[in-house]
């Protein structure tokens, strides 16, 4: 399996970054009621995962995450406040007696919704291009912070999925961040690629498409199947290897 690393793609237009490190630190964190101590524990966990990204798959605050390499668009996940908010939300949903993975998913959805705002319309997508464009007015390349997207209603699939990937890992759940160029969505005019997540928990795989609000359980071995050239098809959407489908989806 090829790991996503900068511009590393396989021939089928797939790139995957995954984490294997398991941690139960989340339970200690949400049990800590002192805010300063809780934030310090979160900082330490983020630092631990960031210091060994080859194993954890975590996006550190110094890494550049590409949105569109042709347009030189990218950003960094460098706002620690997101992680503080996530654990506050996780405590809330755990206390509501949700099952653990459900609590994590609900916490991710709420954290991202509160942080990013609404999903972008065409006007806000243009705003996103301006925010995420590398500043070439000087000799230094300046990559925007994820905080530039806060409350701007312009974050899209890469921002949502990469952040969700980090949040799953902080909860000790194995996560795959997937970028696929060969996609087909019935309701999208320009199928130029999509970013989404897949998590693995108790030997089951769950698709996590944050922007499509789609979280179905997947059969088989979806990551390996995609790299073997098989399509990942869910209703009216083909998430991988769409060009190999002989017949387009019919609704």
N, C-alpha and C positions, 0 to 999 in steps of 0.2 A: 504494500500500500504506500502510495506517495504522500508525503506530508506536505502540507501547505507551508511554504517558506518564501515570502516575498513574491517573486514572479515564477515560481516553480509550478508548472502545470503538466499534466500528462496529455497524451495525444487526443483523448476524448473530451478535452476541455474541462477537466475536473481538477480541483485542488482541495485537499482536506488537511485540516490541522486538528489534532486530537490530543487529549490529556488522559493520562493513566494514573496519576497520583490520587490516592484516596485519603480523605481527611475527615475526621469527626469533630474538628474544631468548632464547627457551626453551633453545636449544642452548648459548648462552653461559652461561646460569644453571646448567644441570646439569653443565657442564664445570668450574665453579668449586668447588673442594674445601674452601676455607676457609668455614666456616659463617657467620661474621659478614659476609664479603664477599658471599656468596650471598644472605643475607637483605637486604642493602642493595640488591643488584641487583633482587631481587623487589619491594622497597618502591618502587624507582624506576619499575619497569614498571607496577605498580599505580597509582602516582600519575599516570603519563603517560596511562593509559587513563581514569582517573577525571577528569582535567582536561579531557577532550573527550568527554563521554558522548554527545553528539549524533552524533559520528562513530563512536566505538568501540562504543556500546551497552552499555558496562560499567556495572554497578551500583556506584556509589561507596559508601564507608562512611557517608556522610551521607544517602543516599537512603532513603526509606521505601518498603518493598515491601508491598503490600497482600495479605493473605490473604483476608479477608472484610470488605468495606467496611460491610456492614449491621451486623455485630457489632463494628466498629471494631477489627479485628485486623490487626496488621502487625508488621514487624521490620526490622532493618538488617543488611546483610552487612558487619560491621565487625571481624571477628576475623582479624587478619593471619596468625595461626598456621595457619589453613587453607591459605593459599597456600604457606607454607613446606613443609607436609606434602605438598601436591600435587606440588611440584617434586622432593621426595625420592622420592616414588612414581614419578614420571615417569622419573627417572634409573634406577631399578631396572628398570622394564619396558623401557626403551630398551636397557639393558645385556643384557637377556634376548633381544635380537634380534627383538623384536616390530616390526611395521611401525609407522610413526609414528602414524597416526590410531588404530590399535588400542592402542598404548601410552597414548595420551591417554585413551581411553575406559576402559581398565583402571585407570588412575591416578585418574580421577574416581570410578569405582565404589568403589575401595578407600578413597579419601579420605573420601567421604561415609559409607560404612559404618562406618569407624573413628570418625568424628566424631559422627554422629547416633545410632549404635546400631542397633537393630532398627526395622522399620517399625511404626507404632502399631497397637495393638488399640483397641477402643472405650473402654477405661478411659484409655489414654494419649492418645487424642484429646481427652478432656476436660481432661487435663493441658495439652495444647497450647493449648486455648482460654484457659486461665488465664495461661499464659506469654506468649501473643501479644496479650493484650488491653491496650489503651491504659489507662494509669492515670489516671482522672479524679478521684481523691480530692483533687487539688490543681488549681490553675489551669493548671499546666503539663502538657502532654501528654508522656508518657514512652513512647518506642517501645523495646521490648526489643531487646537485641543478639542476634545469631544464637548467641552463646555460651550463651545461656539454654537452648538446645536440645541442647547438647553432652551426649552420653551419656544423654539422657533418654528415648530410644525413642519420641519423640512428633512428630518432624518428618514432614511430609507433602509433597504434590506441589509446592507453591509453593516451599518451602524447598529441596528437592532440585533442582528445575529451575532456579531462579534462580542457585543456587551453581554448578551444572554449566555454566550459560551463561557465568558469569564465568571459569570454569576453561578452557573451550574457547577463549575470547578470549585468555586469557593464553598459550595455546599457538599463537596466530596463526591459528585456524580460525574461519571465519565461522559465527556461531551466531544462531539465532532463538529467543527465549524466547516461548512462545505460551501465552496464557490463553484458554480456550474455555468459554463458558457452555452452549452447545448440544451436549451430549454424550449418548451412550448406551452404558453398559457393562453387559453382560448380568449380570455378577456383583455389581453395585453397586446397593443399594436406593435410594439418594438420588443421582440424577445431576444435581447442582447445579453442575457445572463441573469442569474439570481443567486443570492446568498441565503442560506438557511442552516439550521442545525439538526443534528440527530443525537439523541442521548441514549446511553445504554445503562439499564438498571434492572437488576435481578434477571439477567439473561434475556431481557426484552429491549426492543428498540422503539423509540418514539420520535416521530418527526416533530420538529419545533420550528414552524414557519411563523415567526412573530408578526410579520406585516400582513400575512394572509389569515392570521388567527386560526391556524390549522395545526392540530396536535394529535394525529392518528397514530395508533400502534402499527408498526411495520412488521411484515413477515420476513422470514429468511434472514439473510445477512446483507442488509441493504448497502453497506459501504463496499464490501467486496463485490457484490453484484454490479454496482455502478461501474467499478473499475474493470469488471469483466465485460463491459459493453451493454449490460442490460438496462432497460428503461426503468426509471422510478416513476410510476404513474399513479396519480391520485385524482380520481374523478376527471375534471377537465384540465388537469395540469400534468405536464411531463417535466420532471425535475432534472433529468439527466438523460443523455443519449437520445434526444428527441429526433435528431436527423436520421436515426436508424429505424424509426417507425415507418412501416410501409403505408399505413393508413392513418390519417389524422383522426383525432378524437371526435366523436359525434355525441352531442348532448341529447 
